[in-house]
């Protein structure tokens, strides 16, 4: 029904007004009126099929071209949806640039924490083979961040910072000094991906 309304977000002739996966729905619209109409249609559709829609577990994110949050009020069954700065959908962040930056930082901290968990596998400075450390880092630690890195645009400044932090982690566990050159290290290991700077 929503696509037949011919309202909401369009990109190159493709209607992107409603994106749904399992029980999660995103409604995209350039105007508040269109978004409310799509929301009401989705709610009616769910009700007809005896699906429950909990407005207290839902959120709205409204932005202008400048990226500033608007305080539009979305109301379903006399319950106002909370207006948020951003949200996570299928593992990816949507929202303001500060929300996305915080999300990336949180993911990278998980990489750093998982890296120190390699100590339990015997990966300690000056003890383990550097090739093994590089392989384990790529398989166990970098994979946490890979989904985010491959699917959202990360500013060059942040990529450079993450690359520096990654090289410091590797140097620490291999037992190298902080100011050791990084390029020869990556060439020697050939198992660790450098952050792709765009």
Secondary structure, 3 states (H helix, E strand, C coil): CCHHHCCCCEECCEECCEEEECCEEEECCCCHHHHHHHHHHHHHHHHHCCCCCCHHHCEECCECCCCCECCCCCEECCEECEECCEEEECCEEEECHHHHHHHHHHHHHHHHHHHHHHHHHCCCCCCCCHHHHHHHHHHHHHHHHHHHHHHCCCCHHHHHHHHHHHHHHHHHHHCCCCCCCHHHHHHHHCCCCCCCCC
